[in-house]
Amino acid sequence: MILKEWSDNQRRMFIDTVQVYEAFSEAFRKSRSWQGGMHWKKSKGREYLFRSLDRFGNGKSLGPRSPETEKIIAEFRKGKQEIRQRLATLRERIAEQARFCKAAKIHRVPRLVSAILRLLDQENMLGRNVMIAGTHAIFAYEAAAGVFLDAPILATGDLDILWDTRTKLKLAGNRTLRNRGLLGILRKADSSFESFHKKGFRAVNQDGFMVDLIKAEPRRITQKEPRRMGGEGGLEAAEIRNLQWLLAAPKFSQVIIGDDGYPARIVATDPRSFALHKLWLAEQPDREPVKKQRDRKQGIAVAEVVIRFLPNYPFKKSELRMFPKEVAQKAGKEISDAGMPPGFDVDF
Protein backbone atom coordinates (compact mmCIF):
# COMPACT_ATOMS: atom_id res chain seq x y z
CA MET A 1 0.00 0.00 0.00
CA ILE A 2 1.22 3.48 -0.91
CA LEU A 3 1.07 5.67 2.21
CA LYS A 4 2.50 9.17 2.57
CA GLU A 5 2.86 11.07 5.84
CA TRP A 6 1.93 14.74 6.00
CA SER A 7 4.66 17.36 6.17
CA ASP A 8 5.03 19.64 9.20
CA ASN A 9 3.49 22.49 7.23
CA GLN A 10 0.49 20.38 6.24
CA ARG A 11 -0.06 19.35 9.86
CA ARG A 12 0.14 22.96 11.03
CA MET A 13 -2.30 24.11 8.36
CA PHE A 14 -4.72 21.33 9.25
CA ILE A 15 -4.60 22.06 12.99
CA ASP A 16 -5.22 25.79 12.40
CA THR A 17 -8.20 25.02 10.15
CA VAL A 18 -9.71 22.58 12.64
CA GLN A 19 -9.50 25.17 15.42
CA VAL A 20 -11.26 27.83 13.35
CA TYR A 21 -13.93 25.39 12.17
CA GLU A 22 -14.64 24.16 15.70
CA ALA A 23 -15.09 27.79 16.80
CA PHE A 24 -17.50 28.36 13.91
CA SER A 25 -19.46 25.17 14.73
CA GLU A 26 -19.82 26.22 18.36
CA ALA A 27 -21.01 29.69 17.33
CA PHE A 28 -23.46 28.14 14.86
CA ARG A 29 -24.95 25.94 17.60
CA LYS A 30 -25.36 28.99 19.85
CA SER A 31 -27.00 30.91 17.01
CA ARG A 32 -29.91 28.45 17.12
CA SER A 33 -31.04 30.25 20.28
CA TRP A 34 -31.55 33.42 18.25
CA GLN A 35 -33.59 31.87 15.46
CA GLY A 36 -36.80 33.72 14.68
CA GLY A 37 -37.29 37.15 16.15
CA MET A 38 -39.05 39.41 18.63
CA HIS A 39 -41.49 42.18 17.93
CA TRP A 40 -44.41 44.05 19.48
CA LYS A 41 -47.98 43.03 18.66
CA LYS A 42 -51.09 45.00 19.48
CA SER A 43 -54.12 43.30 21.01
CA LYS A 44 -57.11 45.07 22.49
CA GLY A 45 -55.28 48.35 22.71
CA ARG A 46 -52.19 46.94 24.45
CA GLU A 47 -48.78 45.99 23.13
CA TYR A 48 -47.33 42.56 23.81
CA LEU A 49 -43.86 41.20 23.18
CA PHE A 50 -44.12 38.28 20.78
CA ARG A 51 -41.34 35.74 20.22
CA SER A 52 -41.62 34.27 16.72
CA LEU A 53 -39.92 30.90 16.18
CA ASP A 54 -40.25 30.44 12.42
CA ARG A 55 -41.61 32.01 9.26
CA PHE A 56 -44.94 30.20 9.66
CA GLY A 57 -46.02 32.40 12.55
CA ASN A 58 -45.35 29.95 15.34
CA GLY A 59 -44.28 31.54 18.62
CA LYS A 60 -45.51 32.78 21.96
CA SER A 61 -46.26 35.95 23.88
CA LEU A 62 -43.72 37.04 26.49
CA GLY A 63 -46.07 39.47 28.22
CA PRO A 64 -47.33 43.06 27.93
CA ARG A 65 -45.01 45.96 27.28
CA SER A 66 -43.10 46.85 30.44
CA PRO A 67 -39.56 47.69 31.57
CA GLU A 68 -38.89 43.95 31.85
CA THR A 69 -40.05 43.08 28.32
CA GLU A 70 -38.26 46.15 26.95
CA LYS A 71 -35.07 44.77 28.49
CA ILE A 72 -35.76 41.30 27.04
CA ILE A 73 -36.11 42.54 23.46
CA ALA A 74 -33.07 44.83 23.77
CA GLU A 75 -30.89 41.95 25.02
CA PHE A 76 -32.24 39.66 22.33
CA ARG A 77 -31.42 42.11 19.53
CA LYS A 78 -27.96 42.75 20.97
CA GLY A 79 -27.22 39.03 21.33
CA LYS A 80 -28.46 38.27 17.82
CA GLN A 81 -26.30 41.00 16.33
CA GLU A 82 -23.24 39.77 18.24
CA ILE A 83 -23.62 36.15 17.12
CA ARG A 84 -24.20 37.29 13.52
CA GLN A 85 -20.97 39.28 13.64
CA ARG A 86 -19.05 36.39 15.17
CA LEU A 87 -20.28 34.00 12.50
CA ALA A 88 -19.42 36.47 9.74
CA THR A 89 -15.88 36.90 11.12
CA LEU A 90 -15.34 33.15 11.45
CA ARG A 91 -16.69 32.55 7.93
CA GLU A 92 -14.07 34.97 6.60
CA ARG A 93 -11.33 33.13 8.48
CA ILE A 94 -12.53 29.76 7.19
CA ALA A 95 -12.53 31.10 3.62
CA GLU A 96 -8.94 32.22 4.15
CA GLN A 97 -7.97 28.85 5.62
CA ALA A 98 -9.62 27.10 2.66
CA ARG A 99 -7.15 28.82 0.32
CA PHE A 100 -4.28 27.76 2.58
CA CYS A 101 -5.51 24.15 2.69
CA LYS A 102 -5.61 23.97 -1.08
CA ALA A 103 -2.13 25.44 -1.32
CA ALA A 104 -0.91 22.87 1.23
CA LYS A 105 -2.66 20.12 -0.77
CA ILE A 106 -4.59 18.62 2.13
CA HIS A 107 -7.99 19.05 0.42
CA ARG A 108 -9.16 15.47 -0.12
CA VAL A 109 -12.89 14.89 0.28
CA PRO A 110 -15.28 15.56 -2.63
CA ARG A 111 -16.88 18.96 -1.99
CA LEU A 112 -20.39 17.54 -2.38
CA VAL A 113 -19.70 15.02 0.38
CA SER A 114 -18.26 17.67 2.71
CA ALA A 115 -21.32 19.85 2.04
CA ILE A 116 -23.67 16.99 2.94
CA LEU A 117 -21.67 16.34 6.11
CA ARG A 118 -21.95 19.98 7.22
CA LEU A 119 -25.70 20.00 6.65
CA LEU A 120 -26.18 16.75 8.56
CA ASP A 121 -24.11 18.18 11.39
CA GLN A 122 -26.10 21.42 11.47
CA GLU A 123 -29.33 19.41 11.68
CA ASN A 124 -27.85 17.64 14.73
CA MET A 125 -28.15 14.28 12.95
CA LEU A 126 -24.50 13.46 12.40
CA GLY A 127 -23.26 11.18 15.16
CA ARG A 128 -26.72 11.08 16.73
CA ASN A 129 -28.99 9.59 14.07
CA VAL A 130 -26.59 8.84 11.24
CA MET A 131 -22.92 8.20 10.54
CA ILE A 132 -20.84 7.51 7.46
CA ALA A 133 -20.11 3.95 6.44
CA GLY A 134 -18.18 2.62 3.46
CA THR A 135 -15.26 4.14 1.56
CA HIS A 136 -15.75 7.77 2.62
CA ALA A 137 -15.13 6.81 6.25
CA ILE A 138 -11.46 6.25 5.31
CA PHE A 139 -11.01 10.02 4.92
CA ALA A 140 -11.64 10.34 8.66
CA TYR A 141 -8.97 7.80 9.53
CA GLU A 142 -6.26 9.22 7.29
CA ALA A 143 -6.94 12.77 8.55
CA ALA A 144 -6.66 11.61 12.16
CA ALA A 145 -3.39 9.84 11.36
CA GLY A 146 -1.98 12.68 9.26
CA VAL A 147 -1.36 10.53 6.21
CA PHE A 148 -2.49 10.15 2.61
CA LEU A 149 -3.57 6.74 1.36
CA ASP A 150 -3.26 5.59 -2.23
CA ALA A 151 -5.92 7.42 -4.29
CA PRO A 152 -7.47 4.32 -6.00
CA ILE A 153 -8.45 2.86 -2.65
CA LEU A 154 -10.58 5.98 -1.99
CA ALA A 155 -12.24 6.29 -5.39
CA THR A 156 -16.01 5.82 -5.22
CA GLY A 157 -19.17 7.23 -6.76
CA ASP A 158 -21.47 6.78 -3.79
CA LEU A 159 -21.86 7.78 -0.16
CA ASP A 160 -23.26 5.32 2.39
CA ILE A 161 -25.21 6.89 5.26
CA LEU A 162 -25.88 4.49 8.11
CA TRP A 163 -29.04 5.25 10.08
CA ASP A 164 -29.13 4.33 13.75
CA THR A 165 -32.86 3.78 14.29
CA ARG A 166 -32.36 3.38 18.04
CA THR A 167 -32.25 7.17 18.41
CA LYS A 168 -35.24 9.43 17.83
CA LEU A 169 -35.04 11.48 14.65
CA LYS A 170 -35.89 15.16 15.03
CA LEU A 171 -35.24 17.54 12.16
CA ALA A 172 -34.86 21.16 13.22
CA GLY A 173 -35.45 22.59 9.72
CA ASN A 174 -38.60 23.84 8.05
CA ARG A 175 -41.67 21.75 7.20
CA THR A 176 -40.45 20.85 3.73
CA LEU A 177 -37.17 19.57 5.15
CA ARG A 178 -38.92 17.57 7.85
CA ASN A 179 -41.21 15.97 5.27
CA ARG A 180 -38.41 15.02 2.86
CA GLY A 181 -35.97 13.94 5.56
CA LEU A 182 -32.55 12.99 4.21
CA LEU A 183 -33.59 13.76 0.63
CA GLY A 184 -34.39 17.32 1.68
CA ILE A 185 -30.91 17.72 3.15
CA LEU A 186 -29.30 16.31 0.01
CA ARG A 187 -31.22 18.82 -2.11
CA LYS A 188 -29.84 21.67 0.00
CA ALA A 189 -26.38 20.45 -1.00
CA ASP A 190 -27.35 19.81 -4.65
CA SER A 191 -30.85 20.56 -5.92
CA SER A 192 -30.57 17.89 -8.62
CA PHE A 193 -30.81 14.97 -6.17
CA GLU A 194 -33.79 12.70 -6.86
CA SER A 195 -34.93 9.42 -5.41
CA PHE A 196 -33.71 6.62 -7.69
CA HIS A 197 -36.95 4.66 -7.22
CA LYS A 198 -40.20 5.47 -5.46
CA LYS A 199 -39.79 4.36 -1.84
CA GLY A 200 -36.16 3.57 -2.65
CA PHE A 201 -33.05 3.81 -0.48
CA ARG A 202 -30.92 5.67 -3.05
CA ALA A 203 -30.78 9.27 -4.25
CA VAL A 204 -28.86 10.26 -7.39
CA ASN A 205 -27.82 13.70 -8.67
CA GLN A 206 -27.41 14.88 -12.25
CA ASP A 207 -23.76 13.80 -12.28
CA GLY A 208 -24.60 10.25 -11.26
CA PHE A 209 -23.31 10.56 -7.68
CA MET A 210 -25.32 8.28 -5.41
CA VAL A 211 -26.23 8.50 -1.73
CA ASP A 212 -27.53 5.32 -0.10
CA LEU A 213 -29.49 5.25 3.14
CA ILE A 214 -28.82 1.98 4.95
CA LYS A 215 -29.68 0.48 8.32
CA ALA A 216 -28.94 -2.68 10.26
CA GLU A 217 -31.20 -5.63 9.60
CA PRO A 218 -33.45 -6.27 12.64
CA ARG A 219 -32.27 -9.08 14.89
CA ARG A 220 -35.72 -10.66 14.74
CA ILE A 221 -37.91 -10.98 11.64
CA THR A 222 -40.95 -9.84 13.62
CA GLN A 223 -39.18 -6.75 14.95
CA LYS A 224 -40.63 -3.55 13.53
CA GLU A 225 -38.28 -0.61 13.00
CA PRO A 226 -38.66 2.65 11.06
CA ARG A 227 -37.36 2.52 7.51
CA ARG A 228 -38.52 5.78 5.92
CA MET A 229 -36.65 8.95 6.85
CA GLY A 230 -39.13 11.75 6.38
CA GLY A 231 -42.66 11.81 4.96
CA GLU A 232 -44.07 10.19 1.85
CA GLY A 233 -41.27 11.54 -0.32
CA GLY A 234 -38.49 10.38 1.99
CA LEU A 235 -35.92 7.66 1.33
CA GLU A 236 -36.51 4.18 2.75
CA ALA A 237 -33.41 2.59 4.23
CA ALA A 238 -32.08 -0.67 2.83
CA GLU A 239 -31.67 -3.28 5.57
CA ILE A 240 -28.23 -4.94 5.57
CA ARG A 241 -27.11 -7.77 7.82
CA ASN A 242 -24.47 -7.36 10.50
CA LEU A 243 -24.34 -3.58 10.39
CA GLN A 244 -25.15 -3.73 14.11
CA TRP A 245 -21.43 -4.46 14.60
CA LEU A 246 -20.63 -0.96 13.34
CA LEU A 247 -23.42 0.66 15.35
CA ALA A 248 -22.27 -1.03 18.55
CA ALA A 249 -18.66 0.12 18.11
CA PRO A 250 -17.46 3.51 19.43
CA LYS A 251 -18.08 6.44 17.11
CA PHE A 252 -15.13 8.18 15.47
CA SER A 253 -15.46 11.96 14.95
CA GLN A 254 -12.94 13.83 12.83
CA VAL A 255 -12.68 17.08 10.88
CA ILE A 256 -11.78 16.56 7.23
CA ILE A 257 -11.04 18.99 4.37
CA GLY A 258 -13.16 19.11 1.21
CA ASP A 259 -11.54 19.41 -2.20
CA ASP A 260 -12.68 23.06 -2.20
CA GLY A 261 -10.53 23.61 0.90
CA TYR A 262 -13.47 23.97 3.28
CA PRO A 263 -13.65 21.80 6.42
CA ALA A 264 -16.45 19.55 7.64
CA ARG A 265 -16.94 17.06 10.46
CA ILE A 266 -17.35 13.41 9.68
CA VAL A 267 -18.58 10.74 12.09
CA ALA A 268 -17.83 7.12 11.23
CA THR A 269 -17.38 3.88 13.10
CA ASP A 270 -14.24 3.05 15.05
CA PRO A 271 -11.45 2.40 12.46
CA ARG A 272 -10.74 -1.06 13.92
CA SER A 273 -14.40 -1.97 13.43
CA PHE A 274 -14.23 -0.66 9.87
CA ALA A 275 -11.22 -2.90 9.16
CA LEU A 276 -12.81 -6.01 10.69
CA HIS A 277 -16.11 -5.46 8.89
CA LYS A 278 -14.39 -4.97 5.54
CA LEU A 279 -12.33 -8.13 5.99
CA TRP A 280 -15.51 -10.03 6.89
CA LEU A 281 -17.24 -8.67 3.77
CA ALA A 282 -14.32 -9.84 1.63
CA GLU A 283 -15.05 -13.43 2.73
CA GLN A 284 -18.75 -13.48 1.93
CA PRO A 285 -19.64 -15.92 -0.90
CA ASP A 286 -22.46 -13.70 -2.22
CA ARG A 287 -20.20 -10.65 -2.51
CA GLU A 288 -19.13 -9.64 -6.02
CA PRO A 289 -15.48 -10.65 -6.68
CA VAL A 290 -14.40 -7.12 -7.63
CA LYS A 291 -15.92 -5.70 -4.45
CA LYS A 292 -14.35 -8.45 -2.34
CA GLN A 293 -10.87 -7.53 -3.54
CA ARG A 294 -11.52 -3.86 -2.80
CA ASP A 295 -12.98 -4.69 0.64
CA ARG A 296 -9.87 -6.61 1.62
CA LYS A 297 -7.49 -3.86 0.42
CA GLN A 298 -9.45 -1.22 2.33
CA GLY A 299 -9.60 -3.36 5.48
CA ILE A 300 -5.86 -4.04 5.48
CA ALA A 301 -5.03 -0.41 4.64
CA VAL A 302 -7.09 0.98 7.53
CA ALA A 303 -5.65 -1.64 9.88
CA GLU A 304 -2.12 -0.54 8.92
CA VAL A 305 -3.00 3.12 9.50
CA VAL A 306 -4.36 2.26 12.94
CA ILE A 307 -1.39 0.11 13.97
CA ARG A 308 1.25 2.54 12.74
CA PHE A 309 -0.28 5.92 13.49
CA LEU A 310 -3.18 5.55 15.94
CA PRO A 311 -1.69 3.65 18.89
CA ASN A 312 -4.56 4.75 21.14
CA TYR A 313 -6.75 2.32 19.15
CA PRO A 314 -5.17 -1.06 19.91
CA PHE A 315 -6.52 -4.18 18.24
CA LYS A 316 -7.64 -5.93 21.42
CA LYS A 317 -10.54 -8.35 21.71
CA SER A 318 -11.65 -6.61 24.92
CA GLU A 319 -12.41 -3.47 22.88
CA LEU A 320 -14.05 -5.22 19.94
CA ARG A 321 -16.51 -7.45 21.75
CA MET A 322 -19.30 -6.48 19.36
CA PHE A 323 -17.79 -8.81 16.73
CA PRO A 324 -18.25 -12.59 16.90
CA LYS A 325 -15.08 -14.29 18.14
CA GLU A 326 -14.48 -16.20 14.89
CA VAL A 327 -14.84 -13.02 12.79
CA ALA A 328 -12.34 -11.13 14.96
CA GLN A 329 -9.84 -14.00 14.99
CA LYS A 330 -9.93 -14.49 11.24
CA ALA A 331 -9.52 -10.78 10.59
CA GLY A 332 -6.71 -10.63 13.13
CA LYS A 333 -4.81 -13.35 11.30
CA GLU A 334 -5.21 -11.53 7.98
CA ILE A 335 -3.91 -8.32 9.50
CA SER A 336 -0.95 -10.11 11.08
CA ASP A 337 -0.14 -11.85 7.78
CA ALA A 338 -0.31 -8.62 5.75
CA GLY A 339 3.42 -7.96 5.86
CA MET A 340 3.62 -5.95 9.07
CA PRO A 341 7.03 -6.15 10.83
CA PRO A 342 7.42 -7.76 14.29
CA GLY A 343 5.89 -5.85 17.16
CA PHE A 344 2.58 -5.08 15.43
CA ASP A 345 0.66 -8.19 16.44
CA VAL A 346 -3.07 -8.02 17.13
CA ASP A 347 -4.56 -9.44 20.33
CA PHE A 348 -7.29 -11.74 19.04
C-alpha positions in Angstrom: 0.0 0.0 0.0 1.2 3.5 -0.9 1.1 5.7 2.2 2.5 9.2 2.6 2.9 11.1 5.8 1.9 14.7 6.0 4.7 17.4 6.2 5.0 19.6 9.2 3.5 22.5 7.2 0.5 20.4 6.2 -0.1 19.4 9.9 0.1 23.0 11.0 -2.3 24.1 8.4 -4.7 21.3 9.3 -4.6 22.1 13.0 -5.2 25.8 12.4 -8.2 25.0 10.2 -9.7 22.6 12.6 -9.5 25.2 15.4 -11.3 27.8 13.3 -13.9 25.4 12.2 -14.6 24.2 15.7 -15.1 27.8 16.8 -17.5 28.4 13.9 -19.5 25.2 14.7 -19.8 26.2 18.4 -21.0 29.7 17.3 -23.5 28.1 14.9 -24.9 25.9 17.6 -25.4 29.0 19.8 -27.0 30.9 17.0 -29.9 28.5 17.1 -31.0 30.3 20.3 -31.5 33.4 18.2 -33.6 31.9 15.5 -36.8 33.7 14.7 -37.3 37.2 16.1 -39.1 39.4 18.6 -41.5 42.2 17.9 -44.4 44.0 19.5 -48.0 43.0 18.7 -51.1 45.0 19.5 -54.1 43.3 21.0 -57.1 45.1 22.5 -55.3 48.4 22.7 -52.2 46.9 24.4 -48.8 46.0 23.1 -47.3 42.6 23.8 -43.9 41.2 23.2 -44.1 38.3 20.8 -41.3 35.7 20.2 -41.6 34.3 16.7 -39.9 30.9 16.2 -40.2 30.4 12.4 -41.6 32.0 9.3 -44.9 30.2 9.7 -46.0 32.4 12.6 -45.3 29.9 15.3 -44.3 31.5 18.6 -45.5 32.8 22.0 -46.3 35.9 23.9 -43.7 37.0 26.5 -46.1 39.5 28.2 -47.3 43.1 27.9 -45.0 46.0 27.3 -43.1 46.8 30.4 -39.6 47.7 31.6 -38.9 43.9 31.9 -40.1 43.1 28.3 -38.3 46.2 26.9 -35.1 44.8 28.5 -35.8 41.3 27.0 -36.1 42.5 23.5 -33.1 44.8 23.8 -30.9 42.0 25.0 -32.2 39.7 22.3 -31.4 42.1 19.5 -28.0 42.7 21.0 -27.2 39.0 21.3 -28.5 38.3 17.8 -26.3 41.0 16.3 -23.2 39.8 18.2 -23.6 36.2 17.1 -24.2 37.3 13.5 -21.0 39.3 13.6 -19.1 36.4 15.2 -20.3 34.0 12.5 -19.4 36.5 9.7 -15.9 36.9 11.1 -15.3 33.1 11.4 -16.7 32.5 7.9 -14.1 35.0 6.6 -11.3 33.1 8.5 -12.5 29.8 7.2 -12.5 31.1 3.6 -8.9 32.2 4.1 -8.0 28.8 5.6 -9.6 27.1 2.7 -7.1 28.8 0.3 -4.3 27.8 2.6 -5.5 24.1 2.7 -5.6 24.0 -1.1 -2.1 25.4 -1.3 -0.9 22.9 1.2 -2.7 20.1 -0.8 -4.6 18.6 2.1 -8.0 19.1 0.4 -9.2 15.5 -0.1 -12.9 14.9 0.3 -15.3 15.6 -2.6 -16.9 19.0 -2.0 -20.4 17.5 -2.4 -19.7 15.0 0.4 -18.3 17.7 2.7 -21.3 19.9 2.0 -23.7 17.0 2.9 -21.7 16.3 6.1 -21.9 20.0 7.2 -25.7 20.0 6.6 -26.2 16.7 8.6 -24.1 18.2 11.4 -26.1 21.4 11.5 -29.3 19.4 11.7 -27.8 17.6 14.7 -28.2 14.3 12.9 -24.5 13.5 12.4 -23.3 11.2 15.2 -26.7 11.1 16.7 -29.0 9.6 14.1 -26.6 8.8 11.2 -22.9 8.2 10.5 -20.8 7.5 7.5 -20.1 3.9 6.4 -18.2 2.6 3.5 -15.3 4.1 1.6 -15.7 7.8 2.6 -15.1 6.8 6.2 -11.5 6.3 5.3 -11.0 10.0 4.9 -11.6 10.3 8.7 -9.0 7.8 9.5 -6.3 9.2 7.3 -6.9 12.8 8.5 -6.7 11.6 12.2 -3.4 9.8 11.4 -2.0 12.7 9.3 -1.4 10.5 6.2 -2.5 10.1 2.6 -3.6 6.7 1.4 -3.3 5.6 -2.2 -5.9 7.4 -4.3 -7.5 4.3 -6.0 -8.5 2.9 -2.7 -10.6 6.0 -2.0 -12.2 6.3 -5.4 -16.0 5.8 -5.2 -19.2 7.2 -6.8 -21.5 6.8 -3.8 -21.9 7.8 -0.2 -23.3 5.3 2.4 -25.2 6.9 5.3 -25.9 4.5 8.1 -29.0 5.3 10.1 -29.1 4.3 13.7 -32.9 3.8 14.3 -32.4 3.4 18.0 -32.3 7.2 18.4 -35.2 9.4 17.8 -35.0 11.5 14.6 -35.9 15.2 15.0 -35.2 17.5 12.2 -34.9 21.2 13.2 -35.4 22.6 9.7 -38.6 23.8 8.1 -41.7 21.8 7.2 -40.5 20.9 3.7 -37.2 19.6 5.2 -38.9 17.6 7.9 -41.2 16.0 5.3 -38.4 15.0 2.9 -36.0 13.9 5.6 -32.5 13.0 4.2 -33.6 13.8 0.6 -34.4 17.3 1.7 -30.9 17.7 3.2 -29.3 16.3 0.0 -31.2 18.8 -2.1 -29.8 21.7 0.0 -26.4 20.4 -1.0 -27.3 19.8 -4.6 -30.9 20.6 -5.9 -30.6 17.9 -8.6 -30.8 15.0 -6.2 -33.8 12.7 -6.9 -34.9 9.4 -5.4 -33.7 6.6 -7.7 -37.0 4.7 -7.2 -40.2 5.5 -5.5 -39.8 4.4 -1.8 -36.2 3.6 -2.7 -33.1 3.8 -0.5 -30.9 5.7 -3.1 -30.8 9.3 -4.3 -28.9 10.3 -7.4 -27.8 13.7 -8.7 -27.4 14.9 -12.3 -23.8 13.8 -12.3 -24.6 10.2 -11.3 -23.3 10.6 -7.7 -25.3 8.3 -5.4 -26.2 8.5 -1.7 -27.5 5.3 -0.1 -29.5 5.3 3.1 -28.8 2.0 4.9 -29.7 0.5 8.3 -28.9 -2.7 10.3 -31.2 -5.6 9.6 -33.5 -6.3 12.6 -32.3 -9.1 14.9 -35.7 -10.7 14.7 -37.9 -11.0 11.6 -41.0 -9.8 13.6 -39.2 -6.8 15.0 -40.6 -3.5 13.5 -38.3 -0.6 13.0 -38.7 2.6 11.1 -37.4 2.5 7.5 -38.5 5.8 5.9 -36.7 8.9 6.8 -39.1 11.7 6.4 -42.7 11.8 5.0 -44.1 10.2 1.8 -41.3 11.5 -0.3 -38.5 10.4 2.0 -35.9 7.7 1.3 -36.5 4.2 2.8 -33.4 2.6 4.2 -32.1 -0.7 2.8 -31.7 -3.3 5.6 -28.2 -4.9 5.6 -27.1 -7.8 7.8 -24.5 -7.4 10.5 -24.3 -3.6 10.4 -25.1 -3.7 14.1 -21.4 -4.5 14.6 -20.6 -1.0 13.3 -23.4 0.7 15.4 -22.3 -1.0 18.6 -18.7 0.1 18.1 -17.5 3.5 19.4 -18.1 6.4 17.1 -15.1 8.2 15.5 -15.5 12.0 14.9 -12.9 13.8 12.8 -12.7 17.1 10.9 -11.8 16.6 7.2 -11.0 19.0 4.4 -13.2 19.1 1.2 -11.5 19.4 -2.2 -12.7 23.1 -2.2 -10.5 23.6 0.9 -13.5 24.0 3.3 -13.6 21.8 6.4 -16.5 19.6 7.6 -16.9 17.1 10.5 -17.4 13.4 9.7 -18.6 10.7 12.1 -17.8 7.1 11.2 -17.4 3.9 13.1 -14.2 3.1 15.0 -11.4 2.4 12.5 -10.7 -1.1 13.9 -14.4 -2.0 13.4 -14.2 -0.7 9.9 -11.2 -2.9 9.2 -12.8 -6.0 10.7 -16.1 -5.5 8.9 -14.4 -5.0 5.5 -12.3 -8.1 6.0 -15.5 -10.0 6.9 -17.2 -8.7 3.8 -14.3 -9.8 1.6 -15.0 -13.4 2.7 -18.7 -13.5 1.9 -19.6 -15.9 -0.9 -22.5 -13.7 -2.2 -20.2 -10.7 -2.5 -19.1 -9.6 -6.0 -15.5 -10.6 -6.7 -14.4 -7.1 -7.6 -15.9 -5.7 -4.4 -14.4 -8.5 -2.3 -10.9 -7.5 -3.5 -11.5 -3.9 -2.8 -13.0 -4.7 0.6 -9.9 -6.6 1.6 -7.5 -3.9 0.4 -9.4 -1.2 2.3 -9.6 -3.4 5.5 -5.9 -4.0 5.5 -5.0 -0.4 4.6 -7.1 1.0 7.5 -5.6 -1.6 9.9 -2.1 -0.5 8.9 -3.0 3.1 9.5 -4.4 2.3 12.9 -1.4 0.1 14.0 1.3 2.5 12.7 -0.3 5.9 13.5 -3.2 5.5 15.9 -1.7 3.7 18.9 -4.6 4.8 21.1 -6.8 2.3 19.2 -5.2 -1.1 19.9 -6.5 -4.2 18.2 -7.6 -5.9 21.4 -10.5 -8.4 21.7 -11.6 -6.6 24.9 -12.4 -3.5 22.9 -14.0 -5.2 19.9 -16.5 -7.4 21.7 -19.3 -6.5 19.4 -17.8 -8.8 16.7 -18.2 -12.6 16.9 -15.1 -14.3 18.1 -14.5 -16.2 14.9 -14.8 -13.0 12.8 -12.3 -11.1 15.0 -9.8 -14.0 15.0 -9.9 -14.5 11.2 -9.5 -10.8 10.6 -6.7 -10.6 13.1 -4.8 -13.3 11.3 -5.2 -11.5 8.0 -3.9 -8.3 9.5 -1.0 -10.1 11.1 -0.1 -11.8 7.8 -0.3 -8.6 5.7 3.4 -8.0 5.9 3.6 -6.0 9.1 7.0 -6.1 10.8 7.4 -7.8 14.3 5.9 -5.8 17.2 2.6 -5.1 15.4 0.7 -8.2 16.4 -3.1 -8.0 17.1 -4.6 -9.4 20.3 -7.3 -11.7 19.0 
